[in-house]
Structure formats: C-alpha cells, structure tokens
Amino acid sequence: MNWLHLVSYFFGGAFFANAIPHLVSGLRGEPFQSPFAQPAGQGLSSSTVNVLWGFFNVVVGYLLVCRVGEFALMDTRDIAALGLGALLLSLFCARHFGRFHGGNSHRGS
C-alpha cells in the first residue's frame, strides 16, 4: 500500500463531501455560498453555479478515489482515509457555513 494513495483518498473524500451541499442547494434552486461569490465563500452564488461547482467536486473526488491506486471498499485503510477526509471537511463546513445559517447557535436546556 502506497501511503500517497491514502492521501489521495482522504482528499477524494473531502471533495465528495463538498459536492453534497452545492448539489443539494443547486438542485433545490437555492443560492448557496461558493468560491465564486463575492466575497468568496461568504456571498451567495446562484443555483446553477452551485450545481456546476458540486459536479466539479464529484469529478475531482472520482479522479482522486477511483483513478489513483486500487481503492477497495473492503480495505479498512482506504475507507478510513476517505471517511476521515469527508468528516473533517464536513465539520469545517458546518462551522464555517453555520455562521451564515444559524447552525452554530447553542441552546441551553
């Protein structure tokens, strides 16, 4: 096992995770933050831009996971690398975008 393959799977997982909110927002016809908005990552981009950005992320994720090495669903290291990349980017996005959508508020009991 080449450790660079695991790095590729980690980033592939991150790209796959990043595709989800952009594709969902775009398919729902809703604007969402993207790198192409002003200011980048904070302003809203159109649903069309988000579909295109989400699809680009799927393609890059595919290339990093399916075209590097021999990714195996039954290999714990491969899945762990992909899952860790997806989890870390998801947590980052939850914190970053939560500022704009109220997702970071904490309610006491």
C-alpha positions as CSV (number, residue, x, y, z in Angstrom):
1,M,0.0,0.0,0.0
2,N,1.4,3.3,-1.1
3,W,0.7,6.0,1.6
4,L,0.2,8.6,-1.2
5,H,-2.9,6.6,-2.3
6,L,-4.3,7.1,1.2
7,V,-3.7,10.9,0.9
8,S,-5.5,10.9,-2.4
9,Y,-8.4,9.0,-0.9
10,F,-8.5,11.5,2.0
11,F,-8.8,14.4,-0.4
12,G,-11.2,12.5,-2.5
13,G,-13.5,12.1,0.5
14,A,-13.2,15.8,1.1
15,F,-14.2,16.6,-2.5
16,F,-17.1,14.2,-2.3
17,A,-18.4,15.8,0.9
18,N,-18.0,19.3,-0.5
19,A,-20.1,18.3,-3.5
20,I,-23.2,17.5,-1.4
21,P,-24.3,20.9,-0.1
22,H,-23.6,22.5,-3.5
23,L,-25.5,19.9,-5.5
24,V,-28.4,19.8,-3.0
25,S,-28.7,23.6,-2.9
26,G,-28.5,23.8,-6.7
27,L,-31.0,21.1,-7.3
28,R,-33.4,22.8,-4.9
29,G,-33.0,26.0,-6.8
30,E,-31.5,27.8,-3.9
31,P,-28.4,30.0,-3.7
32,F,-25.5,29.0,-1.5
33,Q,-22.0,30.2,-0.7
34,S,-19.3,29.2,-3.2
35,P,-15.7,30.3,-4.0
36,F,-17.2,32.3,-6.9
37,A,-19.4,34.6,-4.8
38,Q,-18.4,38.0,-3.5
39,P,-16.8,37.8,-1.0
40,A,-15.6,34.3,-1.8
41,G,-17.0,31.6,0.5
42,Q,-19.4,34.1,2.1
43,G,-21.6,35.6,-0.5
44,L,-24.3,33.6,-2.3
45,S,-23.9,32.0,-5.8
46,S,-26.8,31.0,-8.0
47,S,-28.2,27.5,-8.0
48,T,-26.7,27.0,-11.4
49,V,-23.2,27.9,-10.2
50,N,-23.7,25.5,-7.3
51,V,-24.7,22.6,-9.5
52,L,-21.6,23.2,-11.7
53,W,-19.3,23.5,-8.6
54,G,-20.9,20.4,-7.0
55,F,-20.5,18.4,-10.2
56,F,-16.8,19.6,-10.5
57,N,-16.2,18.3,-6.9
58,V,-17.7,14.9,-7.8
59,V,-15.4,14.6,-10.8
60,V,-12.3,15.5,-8.8
61,G,-13.4,13.2,-6.0
62,Y,-13.9,10.4,-8.5
63,L,-10.4,11.0,-10.0
64,L,-8.7,11.0,-6.6
65,V,-10.5,7.9,-5.4
66,C,-11.1,5.7,-8.5
67,R,-8.2,6.6,-10.7
68,V,-5.4,6.6,-8.1
69,G,-4.2,3.2,-6.9
70,E,-6.8,0.5,-6.4
71,F,-9.4,1.8,-3.9
72,A,-11.2,-1.1,-2.2
73,L,-14.4,-0.7,-0.2
74,M,-13.4,-3.7,1.9
75,D,-10.0,-2.2,2.8
76,T,-10.3,-0.5,6.1
77,R,-7.4,1.8,5.4
78,D,-8.9,3.0,2.2
79,I,-12.3,3.6,3.7
80,A,-10.8,5.3,6.8
81,A,-8.8,7.7,4.7
82,L,-11.9,8.6,2.6
83,G,-14.1,8.8,5.6
84,L,-11.7,11.0,7.6
85,G,-11.4,13.4,4.7
86,A,-15.2,13.6,4.3
87,L,-15.7,14.0,8.1
88,L,-13.0,16.7,8.6
89,L,-14.3,18.8,5.7
90,S,-17.9,18.3,6.8
91,L,-17.0,19.6,10.3
92,F,-15.2,22.6,8.8
93,C,-18.1,23.4,6.6
94,A,-20.6,23.0,9.4
95,R,-18.7,25.6,11.5
96,H,-18.0,27.9,8.5
97,F,-21.5,27.9,7.0
98,G,-23.2,27.7,10.3
99,R,-22.2,31.4,10.8
100,F,-24.5,32.3,7.9
101,H,-27.4,29.9,8.5
102,G,-27.7,29.8,12.3
103,G,-26.2,26.4,12.6
104,N,-23.6,27.3,15.3
105,S,-26.1,28.5,17.9
106,H,-26.2,26.6,21.1
107,R,-29.4,26.4,23.1
108,G,-29.2,25.6,26.8
109,S,-31.6,23.2,28.4
